[in-house]
Amino acid sequence: MTRRSVRWPTDSIVIGDIPDVGEAHHPYSDPGCLLQVAAADSAAYETLYTSKLCALPGVPSVRSQMIVRTVGDGSALPIASK
């Protein structure tokens, strides 16, 4: 995995050291970062959440949501070319 960093308001967090992180996004609506992670099961996710994500320096809080199922993958966006 390439070494990537996420720019937080006060810090730069390197997420390349966490191989479970697949994608990182900085949304407009929230002054934080949205990470897409993968874990083998809920126990593995709990370990990732408590020992790595909550332990990131400069991160004041972590919220978590689990996906029940994917209803669309977004692979074909209707964007017209100019």
Kinemage of the C-alpha trace (Angstrom):
@kinemage 1
@onewidth
@group {chain A} dominant
@subgroup {mainchain}
@vectorlist {calphas} color= white
{ca met a 1} P 0.000 0.000 0.000
{ca thr a 2} L 1.252 3.439 -0.793
{ca arg a 3} L 1.797 5.822 2.058
{ca arg a 4} L -1.082 8.290 2.100
{ca ser a 5} L -1.907 11.071 4.484
{ca val a 6} L -5.166 12.679 5.482
{ca arg a 7} L -5.082 16.388 6.244
{ca trp a 8} L -6.990 17.182 9.416
{ca pro a 9} L -7.557 20.774 10.530
{ca thr a 10} L -4.570 20.677 12.881
{ca asp a 11} L -2.591 17.572 11.952
{ca ser a 12} L -1.580 15.338 9.092
{ca ile a 13} L -2.466 11.721 9.802
{ca val a 14} L -0.670 8.981 7.877
{ca ile a 15} L -3.112 6.198 7.102
{ca gly a 16} L -0.783 4.151 4.897
{ca asp a 17} L 0.338 2.358 8.051
{ca ile a 18} L -3.206 1.011 8.535
{ca pro a 19} L -3.673 -1.590 5.772
{ca asp a 20} L -7.390 -1.997 6.601
{ca val a 21} L -8.111 1.516 5.260
{ca gly a 22} L -9.141 1.281 1.630
{ca glu a 23} L -10.257 4.845 0.910
{ca ala a 24} L -10.150 8.213 2.632
{ca his a 25} L -12.442 11.143 1.829
{ca his a 26} L -12.746 14.698 3.123
{ca pro a 27} L -16.459 15.573 2.864
{ca tyr a 28} L -17.743 19.140 2.488
{ca ser a 29} L -20.356 18.728 5.206
{ca asp a 30} L -18.115 17.620 8.043
{ca pro a 31} L -14.755 18.995 9.215
{ca gly a 32} L -13.285 15.520 9.424
{ca cys a 33} L -12.415 12.547 7.326
{ca leu a 34} L -14.474 9.612 6.076
{ca leu a 35} L -12.524 6.351 5.950
{ca gln a 36} L -13.634 3.184 4.230
{ca val a 37} L -12.181 0.196 6.041
{ca ala a 38} L -12.407 -3.568 5.703
{ca ala a 39} L -12.332 -6.144 8.471
{ca ala a 40} L -12.790 -9.913 8.486
{ca asp a 41} L -15.511 -9.840 11.132
{ca ser a 42} L -16.909 -7.720 13.942
{ca ala a 43} L -14.161 -8.763 16.368
{ca ala a 44} L -11.479 -7.708 13.882
{ca tyr a 45} L -13.315 -4.424 13.320
{ca glu a 46} L -13.505 -3.776 17.052
{ca thr a 47} L -9.741 -4.270 17.299
{ca leu a 48} L -9.142 -1.938 14.338
{ca tyr a 49} L -11.510 0.666 15.786
{ca thr a 50} L -10.164 0.670 19.338
{ca ser a 51} L -6.462 0.080 18.786
{ca lys a 52} L -5.839 2.011 15.561
{ca leu a 53} L -8.593 4.449 14.574
{ca cys a 54} L -9.329 5.794 18.068
{ca ala a 55} L -5.595 5.989 18.753
{ca leu a 56} L -4.777 8.289 15.807
{ca pro a 57} L -3.002 11.402 17.110
{ca gly a 58} L -4.922 14.649 16.808
{ca val a 59} L -8.275 12.944 16.170
{ca pro a 60} L -10.753 14.190 18.786
{ca ser a 61} L -13.519 11.668 18.071
{ca val a 62} L -14.372 8.684 15.895
{ca arg a 63} L -17.834 7.669 14.686
{ca ser a 64} L -18.579 4.336 13.116
{ca gln a 65} L -21.239 2.909 10.815
{ca met a 66} L -21.476 -0.564 9.339
{ca ile a 67} L -22.973 -1.216 5.931
{ca val a 68} L -25.732 -3.823 5.828
{ca arg a 69} L -25.629 -4.210 2.066
{ca thr a 70} L -24.626 -2.273 -1.023
{ca val a 71} L -27.504 -1.256 -3.293
{ca gly a 72} L -25.368 0.454 -5.940
{ca asp a 73} L -21.658 0.558 -6.549
{ca gly a 74} L -21.429 3.954 -8.269
{ca ser a 75} L -19.385 2.594 -11.141
{ca ala a 76} L -21.472 4.361 -13.818
{ca leu a 77} L -22.124 7.993 -12.951
{ca pro a 78} L -24.254 9.970 -15.438
{ca ile a 79} L -21.753 12.773 -16.028
{ca ala a 80} L -21.892 14.300 -19.486
{ca ser a 81} L -18.602 15.153 -21.133
{ca lys a 82} L -18.089 18.655 -22.551
